[in-house]
Amino acid sequence: MSESLRNHVKAFFHPYLLSLKTLYFFQLGAQSCLVPYVPLYIKHLGLNASENGIIFGSLPFVSMLAKPVTGALSDKFKAPYALARIFSLMQLAFFISVYFVPSMNVLHPIHNITCHTSNTAYYDSSNLGNFTCINLIDNSTFSAQVPTANISSYVADQCDLNCSWIPPLETTADGISIRWTLQFWLSGLLLIFAWYGYASVVTLDDSIAFGIVNSAPVPTTYGANRVLGTMGWAIGALAVGFLLDEFSDTSPQDRDFTPAFIAFAVAAVLGVASTLFLPKQILVENEKLLLSVTKSVFTFEVLLFCAGTFVAGINSGLLYGYLAWYQSDLGATNLLLGITVFVQCCYEAPMMAVSGWIIKKIGYHGCMLLCLVSFGIRFLAYGLIVDPWFVLLIDIVHSVGFGLSYAAMTNFAFAKAPVGGTATLQGILGSTYEGIGQGIGGIAAGLFYQQYGARATWLGYSVFSFTASIFYAIFSFIHSRSAKKSADLQTLAVSLQSMDFNQKP
């Protein structure tokens, strides 16, 4: 082992940093037990795509409020540890409360059925769906759009081999359908409070991390510690996917989410406990915090980067709101949904660990440009697949779309923040990504998904991302040229000031 590698290993396992890594592992591990499955739980309650779009799409706006407010509170009262515990308990209480929302008892379509006269398949009779019968002898198929109320008789009359039911587009005769039910209001209200705690915890953890990293007795980076959170997220999501399959005796549509809520509660409690072992915090005073933060935000470079995070947030609103929903519609099992999140983290973790080196090589704007391009590629591929397992191959770009870009966003906020205003500026920039961006992206995705279907939605967002990346590249080039000219002028001014014009030749 080389001396350099040995030093990196020692720094990674240094006792001063272990409590921070433990915090990330359990906090993000707890959140991964529920957050990726929230859209599916909303579906489990009987709500449709439009209703999921309203609920899940409104949650990022809660983040938009929570992040800057929590960041400002942390900088104002200099108590990030205490606030982290308070908001951790808040997310724990309200996420658990969602479990007790009664479902609407909607009968869901079945993906694979045996086509015998004796087979009786029950469906929600309000929709039309695409029924496909596959002849296993010659692989010939025939399809028809059949009222779900008549599907049993269609099975008996048309085929006696194996069939598959492709779930109907969630549309009605009037297009978009939103029902203002008890499940809609109750689940939405509880998730709003839970999400406020969730967003606050993420902001505080990142703020705490930078404080500990800067005061560490060994060289380390944010990404090298945040990678433990990625591992926790991967393990939590995979474990829950496995448990959902084990404890759900019926189809993937009728999942028993009890294991997910129990796993979340256990990990969340351990996350709160881990805050008790964090190093003593370093306090920095800054009387002109608000003014300095405002000045640091309203620059062309920061606004350009914010525009990129806004577009990334829009794309994330679709990704986190509807990827699991889409895979489920394609026939994915609960375990596959967990494997998907696990594989995403496997792609993300190495990139997060080396993100500091990459940021130095290509800069913050280069990382953001790669992020936008990766979303375009990813969504294009999603729109073309027919097998939910293909997502595992496509998601290699998640390493850039989240692993690199999130590290770049967090480091960018830290680099541009004034002394004592790290949490405040992180909250402002974080709300651009997880608040406005994901909120608009999630709501729009729900409406498009309901009206035009899954594939059209993925392809449309792909075009949007590619277009945005072109504009971002143009403005990044303009900024780099302007910054170079400013640097040249500053160098010239310094040179002129150092010259002694009174000196005789």
DRENSESE-293215 format. One record per residue (C-alpha): residue in one letter; y, z negated, x negated. Coordinates in steps of 0.5 Angstrom, whole numbers, padded with zeros to 4 digits, always signed. Layout:
<rs>
aYZX/...
</rs>
This chain:
<rs>
m+0000+0000+0000/s+0007+0002-0003/e+0012-0003-0004/s+0017+0000+0001/l+0011+0000+0007/r+0009-0007+0005/n+0017-0009+0006/h+0017-0006+0013/v+0010-0009+0015/k+0013-0016+0013/a+0020-0015+0016/f+0016-0013+0023/f+0012-0019+0023/h+0017-0024+0020/p+0017-0030+0024/y+0025-0030+0026/l+0023-0023+0030/l+0017-0025+0033/s+0020-0029+0039/l+0024-0023+0041/k+0018-0018+0040/t+0014-0023+0045/l+0020-0023+0050/y+0020-0015+0050/f+0013-0015+0051/f+0012-0020+0057/q+0019-0018+0060/l+0017-0010+0060/g+0010-0012+0061/a+0012-0015+0068/q+0016-0010+0070/s+0011-0004+0069/c+0006-0008+0074/l+0011-0006+0080/v+0017-0002+0078/p+0013+0005+0077/y+0009+0003+0083/v+0015+0002+0088/p+0015+0009+0091/l+0008+0009+0092/y+0009+0002+0095/i+0014+0005+0100/k+0009+0010+0102/h+0004+0005+0103/l+0009+0001+0108/g+0009+0008+0112/l+0015+0011+0110/n+0016+0018+0108/a+0020+0022+0102/s+0027+0022+0105/e+0026+0014+0107/n+0024+0013+0100/g+0029+0017+0097/i+0034+0013+0101/i+0031+0006+0098/f+0029+0008+0091/g+0035+0013+0090/s+0040+0007+0092/l+0037+0002+0087/p+0040+0005+0081/f+0047+0004+0084/v+0045-0003+0084/s+0044-0003+0077/m+0051+0001+0076/l+0054-0006+0079/a+0049-0011+0076/k+0049-0008+0068/p+0057-0008+0067/v+0058-0015+0071/t+0052-0018+0067/g+0054-0016+0061/a+0061-0018+0062/l+0059-0025+0064/s+0055-0025+0058/d+0061-0024+0053/k+0065-0028+0057/f+0061-0035+0058/k+0057-0033+0051/a+0050-0035+0055/p+0046-0029+0055/y+0040-0034+0054/a+0041-0038+0060/l+0043-0032+0064/a+0037-0028+0062/r+0033-0034+0065/i+0037-0034+0072/f+0036-0026+0073/s+0029-0026+0071/l+0027-0032+0076/m+0031-0028+0081/q+0027-0021+0080/l+0021-0025+0080/a+0023-0028+0087/f+0025-0022+0091/f+0020-0017+0088/i+0014-0022+0090/s+0018-0022+0097/v+0017-0015+0098/y+0009-0016+0098/f+0010-0020+0105/v+0013-0014+0108/p+0009-0011+0114/s+0006-0004+0114/m+0007+0001+0119/n+0000+0002+0119/v+0000+0010+0119/l-0006+0014+0118/h-0006+0018+0112/p-0009+0025+0110/i-0016+0025+0106/h-0016+0029+0100/n-0023+0031+0100/i-0028+0031+0106/t-0035+0034+0107/c-0035+0039+0112/h-0040+0037+0117/t-0040+0037+0125/s-0041+0030+0125/n-0035+0028+0120/t-0029+0026+0124/a-0023+0026+0120/y-0017+0022+0123/y-0010+0024+0121/d-0003+0023+0123/s-0002+0028+0129/s+0006+0029+0128/n+0005+0034+0122/l+0002+0040+0120/g-0002+0041+0114/n-0006+0046+0110/f-0013+0046+0111/t-0017+0049+0105/c-0025+0050+0105/i-0028+0052+0099/n-0035+0056+0099/l-0039+0053+0093/i-0044+0058+0092/d-0039+0064+0091/n-0032+0060+0090/s-0029+0064+0096/t-0024+0060+0100/f-0020+0061+0106/s-0014+0057+0109/a-0010+0055+0115/q-0004+0051+0117/v-0007+0047+0122/p-0005+0041+0127/t-0007+0035+0124/a-0009+0032+0131/n-0014+0038+0131/i-0017+0038+0124/s-0024+0035+0126/s-0025+0041+0131/y-0023+0046+0126/v-0028+0043+0120/a-0034+0044+0125/d-0032+0051+0127/q-0030+0054+0121/c-0034+0051+0115/d-0041+0047+0113/l-0040+0046+0106/n-0034+0043+0102/c-0027+0042+0104/s-0021+0040+0101/w-0014+0037+0105/i-0008+0039+0101/p-0003+0034+0104/p+0003+0037+0109/l+0010+0038+0106/e+0013+0031+0109/t+0018+0035+0114/t+0018+0035+0121/a+0021+0041+0126/d+0028+0038+0125/g+0027+0038+0117/i+0029+0032+0114/s+0027+0025+0118/i+0029+0018+0117/r+0027+0013+0121/w+0031+0006+0121/t+0025+0002+0122/l+0024-0006+0120/q+0020-0004+0114/f+0026+0001+0112/w+0031-0005+0112/l+0027-0010+0110/s+0024-0007+0104/g+0030-0004+0102/l+0034-0011+0102/l+0029-0014+0098/l+0029-0009+0093/i+0036-0009+0092/f+0036-0016+0090/a+0030-0015+0086/w+0033-0009+0082/y+0039-0013+0081/g+0035-0018+0077/y+0031-0013+0074/a+0037-0009+0071/s+0041-0015+0069/v+0035-0017+0065/v+0034-0011+0062/t+0042-0011+0060/l+0041-0018+0057/d+0035-0017+0053/d+0038-0011+0049/s+0044-0015+0048/i+0040-0021+0045/a+0036-0016+0041/f+0042-0013+0038/g+0045-0020+0036/i+0038-0022+0033/v+0037-0016+0029/n+0044-0017+0026/s+0043-0024+0024/a+0036-0023+0022/p+0034-0025+0015/v+0030-0018+0013/p+0032-0011+0015/t+0030-0009+0022/t+0032-0004+0027/y+0033-0005+0035/g+0027+0001+0036/a+0022-0003+0031/n+0023-0009+0036/r+0024-0005+0042/v+0017-0002+0041/l+0013-0008+0043/g+0017-0007+0050/t+0014+0000+0050/m+0007-0003+0049/g+0008-0009+0054/w+0010-0003+0059/a+0004+0001+0057/i-0001-0005+0058/g+0001-0007+0064/a+0002-0001+0068/l-0005+0001+0065/a-0008-0005+0067/v-0005-0005+0074/g-0008+0002+0075/f-0015+0000+0074/l-0014-0006+0078/l-0012-0002+0084/d-0018+0002+0084/e-0022-0004+0083/f-0019-0008+0089/s-0018-0002+0094/d-0024+0000+0097/t-0022+0006+0101/s-0018+0012+0099/p-0012+0012+0094/q-0007+0012+0100/d-0010+0006+0102/r-0008+0002+0096/d-0009-0006+0096/f-0003-0008+0092/t-0005-0015+0091/p-0007-0015+0084/a+0000-0011+0082/f+0004-0017+0085/i-0001-0022+0081/a+0000-0019+0075/f+0007-0018+0075/a+0008-0026+0077/v+0004-0028+0071/a+0007-0024+0066/a+0014-0025+0069/v+0013-0033+0068/l+0011-0032+0061/g+0017-0027+0060/v+0022-0033+0062/a+0018-0038+0058/s+0019-0033+0051/t+0026-0034+0052/l+0026-0042+0050/f+0023-0040+0043/l+0029-0035+0041/p+0033-0036+0035/k+0040-0040+0036/q+0045-0035+0039/i+0051-0032+0034/l+0057-0033+0038/v+0063-0028+0037/e+0070-0029+0040/n+0074-0024+0042/e+0081-0025+0046/k+0082-0018+0047/l+0075-0016+0049/l+0077-0012+0056/l+0083-0008+0053/s+0079-0006+0046/v+0073-0004+0051/t+0077+0000+0055/k+0080+0004+0049/s+0073+0005+0046/v+0070+0008+0052/f+0076+0013+0054/t+0075+0018+0048/f+0072+0025+0048/e+0066+0023+0044/v+0064+0017+0049/l+0066+0021+0055/l+0061+0027+0053/f+0056+0022+0051/c+0056+0019+0058/a+0056+0026+0061/g+0049+0027+0058/t+0047+0020+0060/f+0049+0022+0067/v+0045+0028+0067/a+0039+0025+0064/g+0040+0019+0069/i+0039+0025+0075/n+0033+0027+0072/s+0030+0020+0071/g+0032+0019+0079/l+0027+0025+0080/l+0022+0023+0075/y+0021+0015+0077/g+0022+0016+0084/y+0017+0022+0085/l+0012+0023+0079/a+0007+0018+0082/w+0008+0021+0089/y+0007+0028+0087/q+0000+0026+0083/s-0002+0022+0089/d-0001+0028+0093/l-0005+0032+0088/g-0011+0027+0089/a-0010+0023+0083/t-0013+0016+0083/n-0010+0009+0082/l-0013+0009+0075/l-0010+0016+0073/l-0003+0013+0075/g-0004+0008+0070/i-0007+0012+0065/t-0001+0017+0066/v+0004+0011+0064/f+0000+0008+0059/v+0000+0015+0055/q+0007+0016+0056/c+0008+0010+0052/c+0003+0012+0047/y+0008+0018+0046/e+0014+0014+0047/a+0012+0008+0042/p+0012+0012+0035/m+0019+0015+0037/m+0022+0009+0039/a+0020+0006+0032/v+0023+0012+0028/s+0029+0013+0032/g+0033+0010+0027/w+0032+0015+0022/i+0032+0021+0027/i+0039+0019+0029/k+0041+0019+0022/k+0039+0026+0021/i+0041+0029+0028/g+0046+0025+0031/y+0047+0022+0037/h+0049+0028+0041/g+0043+0032+0038/c+0038+0027+0041/m+0042+0027+0047/l+0041+0035+0047/l+0034+0034+0046/c+0033+0030+0051/l+0036+0035+0056/v+0032+0040+0054/s+0025+0036+0054/f+0027+0035+0062/g+0027+0042+0063/i+0021+0044+0060/r+0017+0038+0063/f+0020+0039+0070/l+0018+0047+0069/a+0011+0045+0067/y+0010+0040+0073/g+0012+0045+0078/l+0006+0050+0076/i+0001+0045+0075/v-0005+0044+0080/d-0009+0038+0077/p-0006+0032+0076/w-0009+0031+0070/f-0005+0036+0067/v+0001+0031+0067/l-0002+0027+0061/l-0001+0034+0057/i+0006+0035+0059/d+0008+0028+0058/i+0008+0029+0050/v+0016+0031+0051/h+0017+0024+0054/s+0017+0022+0047/v+0024+0025+0047/g+0026+0025+0054/f+0026+0017+0054/g+0023+0014+0047/l+0029+0018+0043/s+0034+0018+0048/y+0034+0011+0050/a+0034+0009+0043/a+0040+0013+0042/m+0044+0011+0048/t+0043+0004+0046/n+0045+0005+0039/f+0051+0009+0041/a+0053+0004+0046/f+0053-0002+0040/a+0056+0003+0035/k+0062+0004+0039/a+0063-0003+0042/p+0068-0007+0039/v+0067-0014+0036/g+0064-0019+0042/g+0064-0013+0047/t+0057-0011+0046/a+0054-0013+0052/t+0060-0010+0056/l+0060-0003+0053/q+0052-0003+0054/g+0053-0005+0061/i+0058+0000+0063/l+0054+0006+0059/g+0047+0003+0062/s+0050+0004+0069/t+0052+0011+0068/y+0045+0013+0066/e+0041+0008+0071/g+0046+0007+0076/i+0050+0013+0078/g+0045+0018+0075/q+0039+0016+0077/g+0042+0014+0084/i+0044+0021+0085/g+0038+0024+0082/g+0033+0020+0087/i+0037+0021+0093/a+0038+0028+0092/a+0030+0029+0090/g+0028+0025+0096/l+0032+0030+0101/f+0030+0036+0097/y+0022+0034+0097/q+0022+0033+0104/q+0026+0039+0106/y+0023+0044+0101/g+0017+0041+0098/a+0015+0038+0091/r+0014+0044+0087/a+0021+0047+0089/t+0024+0041+0087/w+0021+0040+0080/l+0023+0047+0079/g+0030+0046+0081/y+0031+0040+0077/s+0028+0044+0071/v+0034+0050+0072/f+0039+0044+0073/s+0037+0041+0066/f+0037+0047+0062/t+0044+0049+0065/a+0046+0042+0063/s+0043+0043+0056/i+0047+0049+0055/f+0054+0046+0057/y+0052+0040+0053/a+0051+0044+0046/i+0057+0048+0047/f+0062+0042+0048/s+0058+0038+0042/f+0060+0044+0038/i+0067+0043+0040/h+0067+0036+0038/s+0064+0037+0032/r+0069+0042+0030/s+0075+0038+0032/a+0072+0032+0028/k+0071+0035+0022/k+0078+0038+0022/s+0081+0031+0024/a+0076+0028+0018/d+0079+0034+0013/l+0086+0032+0015/q+0085+0024+0014/t+0082+0026+0007/l+0088+0030+0006/a+0093+0025+0008/v+0089+0019+0004/s+0090+0024-0002/l+0097+0025-0001/q+0099+0018-0001/s+0095+0016-0007/m+0099+0021-0011/d+0105+0019-0015/f+0111+0024-0014/n+0116+0021-0019/q+0111+0021-0025/k+0114+0026-0030/p+0109+0032-0032/
</rs>
